[in-house]
Amino acid sequence: QVQLVESGGGSVQTGGSLKLSCAVYGYPFTYYYMGWFRQAPGNERVGVATIAPDGSTIYADSVKGRFTISRDITKNTLYLQMNSLEPDDTAMYYCAADTRSKVAVYRMKETEYTYWGQGTQVTVSS
């Protein structure tokens, strides 16, 4: 059974930083497509950043240059470093994983991911 456990959320002021972590249990995550998604109140869940088994990454335009997705294979852990945070970044952040091969255009789609964490809240105040 694959389990994803997020941590690292919190409350920060505009311009601050946070680093989210997602520990993956049950399968070596080297073989997974991994992603961070977020959902603000009243909005759909959208892709923020993804990383493929080969290490290639994709970012939403809204976070390019501010967020960095990375992974530590030895710890089976995915990260999202978030800098220069803005109030619009306020949302519940979810970690997701899937083993199915994906072309780049599909990697940011919520429906492409099978396994999900419980989410961690990020709140950015102005």
Backbone as ProteinMPNN parsed JSONL, in Angstrom:
{"seq_chain_A": "QVQLVESGGGSVQTGGSLKLSCAVYGYPFTYYYMGWFRQAPGNERVGVATIAPDGSTIYADSVKGRFTISRDITKNTLYLQMNSLEPDDTAMYYCAADTRSKVAVYRMKETEYTYWGQGTQVTVSS", "coords_chain_A": {"N_chain_A": [[0.847, -1.187, 0.0], [0.673, 2.103, -0.973], [1.632, 5.089, 0.568], [1.382, 8.539, 1.151], [2.74, 11.222, 2.887], [2.437, 14.45, 3.82], [4.175, 17.368, 5.015], [5.199, 20.436, 6.651], [3.774, 22.713, 6.05], [2.317, 25.967, 6.868], [1.976, 29.264, 8.346], [2.882, 32.282, 6.879], [4.305, 35.53, 6.187], [3.883, 37.778, 3.38], [6.377, 37.385, 0.95], [7.853, 35.621, 2.397], [9.234, 32.287, 3.083], [8.706, 28.759, 2.663], [9.172, 25.249, 3.141], [7.94, 22.409, 1.836], [7.428, 18.961, 2.558], [7.167, 15.584, 1.413], [6.764, 12.47, 2.372], [7.198, 9.246, 1.125], [5.799, 6.112, 1.339], [5.981, 2.578, 0.978], [6.757, 1.968, -1.629], [9.535, 2.177, -3.812], [10.13, 5.409, -4.684], [11.435, 6.292, -6.865], [10.497, 5.395, -9.261], [8.212, 6.714, -9.755], [6.039, 9.195, -11.142], [5.854, 12.291, -9.749], [4.096, 14.867, -7.982], [3.199, 18.21, -6.961], [0.245, 19.682, -5.936], [-2.3, 22.183, -5.559], [-5.063, 23.584, -3.736], [-7.215, 26.149, -3.436], [-9.724, 27.722, -1.36], [-12.94, 27.256, -2.7], [-11.979, 26.872, -5.218], [-10.713, 24.824, -7.963], [-8.534, 21.945, -7.704], [-5.214, 22.36, -8.607], [-2.279, 21.864, -10.653], [1.013, 22.444, -9.431], [3.788, 21.883, -9.462], [5.77, 19.37, -11.011], [7.631, 16.276, -11.104], [9.417, 13.995, -13.021], [10.318, 10.453, -13.352], [12.827, 10.557, -14.591], [13.844, 12.865, -13.635], [13.13, 15.251, -14.803], [11.432, 18.378, -14.736], [8.364, 20.256, -14.325], [6.683, 23.344, -14.128], [3.984, 25.336, -12.894], [3.017, 28.378, -14.473], [2.561, 30.434, -12.671], [4.238, 30.023, -10.534], [6.81, 29.775, -11.373], [10.268, 30.316, -11.069], [10.023, 30.965, -8.424], [9.273, 28.73, -6.908], [10.627, 25.481, -6.187], [10.828, 22.161, -7.097], [11.946, 19.098, -5.775], [13.735, 16.031, -5.025], [14.702, 13.49, -2.703], [16.186, 10.656, -3.135], [17.302, 8.78, -1.448], [15.924, 9.121, 0.857], [13.37, 8.704, 0.13], [11.683, 10.897, -0.329], [9.855, 13.755, -1.301], [10.13, 17.198, -2.165], [9.072, 20.649, -1.855], [10.27, 23.644, -2.326], [9.399, 26.821, -1.444], [9.596, 30.089, -2.248], [9.525, 33.708, -1.893], [6.788, 34.066, -1.274], [3.316, 34.699, -1.885], [0.086, 36.204, -1.178], [-1.752, 34.952, -2.92], [-0.784, 32.416, -3.077], [-1.845, 31.033, -1.021], [-3.316, 28.12, 0.095], [-4.458, 24.678, 0.269], [-1.992, 22.288, 0.089], [-1.109, 19.506, -1.825], [0.504, 16.372, -2.15], [1.234, 14.149, -4.793], [1.26, 10.998, -6.572], [2.168, 8.7, -9.184], [2.499, 5.796, -11.251], [2.24, 5.456, -13.944], [3.35, 6.016, -17.247], [3.847, 9.293, -18.598], [3.278, 11.83, -20.953], [4.611, 15.125, -21.285], [2.567, 17.099, -21.4], [0.497, 16.109, -19.928], [1.293, 15.916, -17.304], [0.646, 17.755, -15.357], [-1.944, 17.386, -14.731], [-4.576, 16.692, -12.577], [-6.094, 14.334, -12.7], [-4.36, 12.446, -13.607], [-3.002, 11.246, -11.59], [-2.7, 8.753, -9.111], [-2.219, 8.254, -6.374], [-2.512, 10.034, -3.325], [-1.638, 12.483, -0.877], [-2.654, 13.687, 2.406], [-2.7, 16.377, 2.539], [-1.384, 19.679, 3.239], [-1.618, 22.747, 4.892], [-1.037, 25.96, 3.585], [-0.631, 29.278, 4.365], [-0.552, 32.587, 3.424], [-0.013, 35.776, 4.447], [-0.746, 39.237, 3.939]], "CA_chain_A": [[0.0, 0.0, 0.0], [1.447, 3.337, -1.065], [1.146, 6.153, 1.439], [2.088, 9.813, 1.033], [2.514, 12.033, 4.079], [2.992, 15.793, 3.661], [4.452, 18.177, 6.194], [5.938, 21.659, 6.363], [2.922, 23.872, 5.832], [2.263, 26.918, 7.964], [1.578, 30.634, 8.042], [4.006, 33.201, 6.688], [3.957, 36.812, 5.588], [4.29, 37.967, 1.99], [7.82, 37.407, 0.778], [8.481, 34.573, 3.186], [9.526, 30.995, 2.467], [8.354, 27.511, 3.327], [9.59, 24.047, 2.41], [7.047, 21.279, 2.058], [7.994, 17.628, 2.378], [6.214, 14.5, 1.186], [7.397, 11.173, 2.568], [6.505, 8.197, 0.375], [5.95, 4.79, 1.941], [5.368, 1.441, 0.319], [7.305, 1.675, -2.944], [10.623, 3.109, -4.138], [9.447, 6.418, -5.484], [12.215, 6.593, -8.053], [9.752, 4.993, -10.444], [6.968, 7.451, -9.8], [5.826, 10.589, -11.46], [5.443, 12.939, -8.508], [3.672, 16.233, -8.198], [2.56, 19.033, -5.945], [-0.967, 20.348, -6.381], [-2.867, 23.023, -4.502], [-6.471, 23.91, -3.866], [-7.673, 27.269, -2.617], [-11.162, 27.627, -1.093], [-13.808, 27.605, -3.809], [-11.307, 26.64, -6.509], [-10.326, 23.457, -8.271], [-7.159, 21.588, -7.392], [-4.406, 22.604, -9.799], [-0.886, 21.476, -10.553], [1.995, 23.463, -9.088], [5.073, 21.434, -9.981], [5.865, 17.918, -11.105], [8.945, 15.737, -11.43], [9.308, 12.673, -13.625], [11.377, 9.545, -12.908], [14.127, 10.954, -15.133], [14.237, 14.103, -12.977], [12.647, 16.435, -15.501], [10.438, 19.096, -13.944], [7.436, 21.182, -14.956], [6.117, 24.263, -13.151], [2.937, 26.255, -13.299], [3.567, 29.71, -14.757], [2.408, 31.313, -11.509], [5.251, 29.763, -9.504], [8.135, 29.688, -11.984], [11.24, 31.24, -10.515], [9.82, 31.101, -6.97], [9.158, 27.399, -6.298], [11.511, 24.447, -6.718], [10.503, 20.795, -6.715], [13.136, 18.251, -5.742], [13.507, 14.766, -4.338], [15.843, 12.801, -2.107], [15.901, 9.244, -3.374], [17.736, 7.996, -0.292], [14.93, 9.281, 1.92], [12.033, 8.518, -0.448], [10.964, 12.111, 0.046], [9.679, 14.818, -2.289], [10.124, 18.513, -1.538], [8.701, 21.839, -2.612], [10.786, 24.868, -1.725], [8.575, 27.944, -1.879], [10.164, 31.388, -1.885], [8.776, 34.898, -2.333], [5.378, 33.684, -1.203], [2.327, 35.746, -2.072], [-1.232, 35.791, -0.671], [-2.404, 34.052, -3.871], [-0.264, 31.051, -2.876], [-2.589, 30.425, 0.071], [-4.069, 26.958, -0.374], [-4.048, 23.373, 0.766], [-1.046, 21.705, -0.847], [-1.165, 18.05, -1.836], [1.508, 15.589, -2.847], [0.595, 13.104, -5.587], [2.195, 10.065, -7.21], [1.588, 7.754, -10.136], [3.551, 5.047, -11.944], [1.992, 5.392, -15.383], [4.144, 6.927, -18.058], [3.064, 10.449, -19.018], [3.931, 12.874, -21.727], [4.695, 16.348, -20.486], [1.333, 17.875, -21.385], [-0.443, 15.53, -18.964], [1.893, 15.759, -15.98], [0.071, 18.699, -14.409], [-3.377, 17.121, -14.619], [-4.941, 15.994, -11.352], [-6.648, 13.014, -12.998], [-3.274, 11.55, -13.994], [-2.324, 10.769, -10.39], [-3.477, 7.751, -8.39], [-1.991, 8.292, -4.927], [-2.551, 11.399, -2.814], [-1.482, 12.707, 0.546], [-3.802, 14.291, 3.079], [-2.615, 17.82, 2.354], [-0.821, 20.537, 4.28], [-2.124, 24.094, 4.642], [-0.111, 27.084, 3.478], [-1.346, 30.541, 4.445], [0.346, 33.725, 3.245], [-0.717, 36.999, 4.8], [-0.141, 40.454, 3.361]], "C_chain_A": [[0.886, 1.242, 0.0], [0.81, 4.405, -0.188], [2.023, 7.379, 1.27], [1.733, 10.675, 2.237], [3.222, 13.37, 3.917], [3.244, 16.439, 5.014], [5.116, 19.475, 5.74], [5.084, 22.878, 6.096], [2.934, 24.796, 7.041], [1.797, 28.268, 7.492], [2.802, 31.527, 7.959], [3.483, 34.52, 6.135], [4.436, 36.851, 4.138], [5.805, 38.116, 1.901], [8.556, 36.327, 1.531], [8.671, 33.283, 2.403], [9.017, 29.846, 3.326], [8.891, 26.366, 2.487], [8.675, 22.912, 2.801], [7.793, 19.974, 1.801], [6.876, 16.621, 2.166], [6.975, 13.182, 1.291], [6.555, 10.101, 1.896], [6.827, 6.842, 0.987], [5.324, 3.733, 1.05], [5.948, 1.075, -1.022], [8.433, 2.645, -3.225], [10.14, 4.177, -5.1], [10.263, 6.881, -6.692], [11.428, 6.331, -9.329], [8.475, 5.794, -10.655], [7.108, 8.799, -10.48], [5.267, 11.205, -10.181], [5.031, 14.373, -8.795], [3.158, 16.898, -6.945], [1.386, 19.752, -6.603], [-1.462, 21.232, -5.24], [-4.318, 23.356, -4.815], [-6.812, 25.022, -2.888], [-9.182, 27.141, -2.419], [-11.983, 28.1, -2.29], [-13.218, 27.356, -5.181], [-11.027, 25.156, -6.717], [-8.886, 23.218, -7.831], [-6.344, 21.683, -8.686], [-2.959, 22.194, -9.556], [0.02, 22.657, -10.285], [3.351, 23.119, -9.698], [5.089, 19.918, -10.016], [7.297, 17.515, -11.444], [8.767, 14.308, -11.925], [10.426, 11.761, -13.103], [12.768, 9.934, -13.428], [14.621, 12.272, -14.543], [13.773, 15.371, -13.663], [11.486, 17.06, -14.729], [9.571, 20.001, -14.822], [6.834, 22.037, -13.855], [4.938, 25.021, -13.751], [3.557, 27.631, -13.512], [3.571, 30.597, -13.52], [3.497, 31.128, -10.465], [6.665, 29.676, -10.065], [9.062, 30.749, -11.418], [11.109, 31.434, -9.021], [9.81, 29.755, -6.255], [10.135, 26.44, -6.967], [11.082, 23.09, -6.188], [11.78, 19.966, -6.762], [12.805, 16.96, -5.0], [14.817, 14.238, -3.772], [15.533, 11.317, -2.201], [16.266, 8.394, -2.163], [16.723, 8.054, 0.849], [13.506, 9.04, 1.42], [11.139, 9.705, -0.15], [10.999, 13.125, -1.088], [9.604, 16.142, -1.547], [9.539, 19.574, -2.471], [9.205, 23.042, -1.824], [10.025, 26.038, -2.312], [9.172, 29.241, -1.344], [9.286, 32.512, -2.415], [7.277, 34.619, -2.349], [4.467, 34.908, -1.253], [0.99, 35.274, -1.513], [-1.962, 34.821, -1.606], [-1.872, 32.622, -3.79], [-0.984, 30.334, -1.745], [-3.485, 29.314, -0.456], [-3.693, 25.744, 0.462], [-3.166, 22.751, -0.307], [-1.039, 20.188, -0.686], [-0.004, 17.481, -2.635], [0.786, 14.462, -3.588], [1.643, 12.248, -6.283], [1.452, 9.139, -8.161], [2.721, 7.067, -10.882], [3.389, 5.052, -13.455], [2.813, 6.432, -16.135], [3.264, 8.075, -18.561], [3.902, 11.347, -19.924], [3.767, 14.187, -20.966], [3.362, 17.067, -20.355], [0.345, 17.353, -20.354], [0.075, 15.536, -17.53], [1.31, 16.692, -14.935], [-1.431, 18.485, -14.22], [-3.662, 16.248, -13.407], [-5.372, 14.558, -11.627], [-5.578, 11.998, -13.384], [-2.599, 10.889, -12.795], [-3.236, 9.897, -9.541], [-3.401, 7.926, -6.874], [-1.861, 9.747, -4.466], [-2.278, 11.414, -1.32], [-2.7, 13.411, 1.104], [-3.811, 15.812, 2.95], [-1.997, 18.533, 3.538], [-1.166, 21.981, 3.912], [-0.991, 25.106, 4.608], [-0.944, 28.365, 3.453], [-0.337, 31.684, 4.374], [-0.458, 35.001, 3.492], [0.027, 38.215, 4.245], [0.27, 41.428, 4.444]], "O_chain_A": [[1.742, 1.406, 0.869], [-0.406, 4.594, -0.205], [3.25, 7.281, 1.247], [0.558, 10.837, 2.566], [4.451, 13.429, 3.879], [2.613, 16.102, 6.016], [5.542, 19.597, 4.592], [5.616, 23.975, 5.929], [3.481, 24.464, 8.092], [1.286, 28.411, 6.381], [3.65, 31.529, 8.852], [2.345, 34.602, 5.671], [5.283, 36.058, 3.727], [6.425, 38.861, 2.66], [9.755, 36.132, 1.33], [8.32, 33.192, 1.227], [8.915, 29.954, 4.548], [9.046, 26.493, 1.272], [8.638, 22.5, 3.961], [8.67, 19.898, 0.941], [5.771, 16.789, 2.681], [7.741, 12.827, 0.395], [5.338, 10.054, 2.078], [7.994, 6.476, 1.131], [4.276, 3.953, 0.444], [5.676, -0.014, -1.528], [8.312, 3.829, -2.911], [9.773, 3.862, -6.232], [9.832, 7.755, -7.445], [11.665, 6.969, -10.355], [7.747, 5.575, -11.623], [8.148, 9.452, -10.407], [4.311, 10.686, -9.604], [5.538, 15.011, -9.717], [2.738, 16.238, -5.994], [1.515, 20.345, -7.674], [-1.077, 21.039, -4.087], [-4.742, 23.403, -5.97], [-6.71, 24.855, -1.673], [-9.853, 26.509, -3.235], [-11.761, 29.186, -2.824], [-13.872, 27.597, -6.196], [-11.092, 24.35, -5.789], [-8.121, 24.159, -7.615], [-6.74, 21.151, -9.723], [-2.477, 22.178, -8.423], [-0.173, 23.739, -10.839], [3.979, 23.945, -10.359], [4.497, 19.259, -9.161], [8.069, 18.301, -11.993], [8.05, 13.514, -11.316], [11.375, 12.24, -12.483], [13.772, 9.666, -12.769], [15.696, 12.748, -14.906], [14.002, 16.466, -13.149], [10.664, 16.355, -14.143], [9.98, 20.444, -15.895], [6.509, 21.535, -12.779], [4.902, 25.305, -14.948], [4.504, 28.007, -12.821], [4.472, 31.415, -13.338], [3.668, 31.983, -9.595], [7.62, 29.519, -9.305], [8.698, 31.919, -11.301], [12.001, 32.013, -8.4], [10.285, 29.648, -5.125], [10.433, 26.564, -8.155], [10.984, 22.889, -4.977], [12.594, 20.112, -7.673], [11.728, 16.821, -4.422], [15.896, 14.508, -4.3], [14.721, 10.789, -1.441], [15.604, 7.394, -1.885], [16.668, 7.161, 1.695], [12.548, 9.156, 2.185], [9.981, 9.543, 0.235], [12.023, 13.325, -1.742], [9.079, 16.209, -0.436], [9.516, 19.419, -3.692], [8.642, 23.409, -0.793], [10.005, 26.231, -3.528], [9.239, 29.455, -0.133], [8.422, 32.301, -3.266], [6.591, 34.907, -3.33], [4.792, 35.981, -0.745], [0.772, 34.069, -1.384], [-2.709, 33.961, -1.139], [-2.457, 31.713, -4.379], [-0.758, 29.143, -1.531], [-4.311, 29.536, -1.341], [-2.748, 25.774, 1.25], [-3.548, 22.693, -1.476], [-0.973, 19.659, 0.424], [0.41, 18.034, -3.653], [-0.167, 13.886, -3.064], [2.758, 12.697, -6.551], [0.274, 8.836, -7.972], [3.771, 7.664, -11.12], [4.318, 4.685, -14.174], [2.945, 7.577, -15.702], [2.099, 7.875, -18.904], [5.085, 11.581, -19.675], [2.889, 14.325, -20.114], [3.058, 17.598, -19.286], [-0.558, 18.082, -19.944], [-0.672, 15.181, -16.619], [1.464, 16.445, -13.739], [-2.107, 19.317, -13.614], [-3.056, 15.19, -13.237], [-5.041, 13.658, -10.854], [-5.869, 10.806, -13.476], [-1.711, 10.054, -12.972], [-4.388, 10.245, -9.283], [-4.402, 7.764, -6.175], [-1.207, 10.57, -5.106], [-2.636, 10.486, -0.595], [-3.656, 13.697, 0.383], [-4.824, 16.456, 3.224], [-2.068, 18.071, 4.677], [-1.022, 22.385, 2.758], [-0.112, 25.117, 5.47], [-1.844, 28.518, 2.627], [0.609, 31.743, 5.16], [-1.456, 35.26, 2.821], [1.25, 38.214, 4.106], [0.793, 42.501, 4.143]]}, "name": "protein", "num_of_chains": 1, "seq": "QVQLVESGGGSVQTGGSLKLSCAVYGYPFTYYYMGWFRQAPGNERVGVATIAPDGSTIYADSVKGRFTISRDITKNTLYLQMNSLEPDDTAMYYCAADTRSKVAVYRMKETEYTYWGQGTQVTVSS"}
